[in-house]
Amino acid sequence: MRLILAILLPWLLFFTIHRPFAGILCLILQITIIGWLPAALWAVYALSQYKTDKKIQAAFGEQRR
C-alpha cells in the first residue's frame, strides 16, 4: 500500500514514515510537473530504506533478548 502511495502521492509517504521535513520538500518538488518523477523515485527509495531499517531493528531486537 505504501508503494502505491509513494508513486501517486510521494509527499504523503514521507509523513507516514515519520519524516515530515522531507515530506514538505517533496511536496514542493512535486508541485512542478517535471519534479513529480524525481519526487516519486525519492519516495520509493526512502520507503526501501525505511523497510531495511525496520528489518535491522527487528534482527537486533531478537538477538538482544
Protein Blocks (a to p, Z undefined) as FASTA:
>chain_A
ZZmmmmmmmmlmmmmnopaklmmmmmmmmmpmklmmmmmmmmmmmmmmmmmmmmmmmmmm
mmmZZ
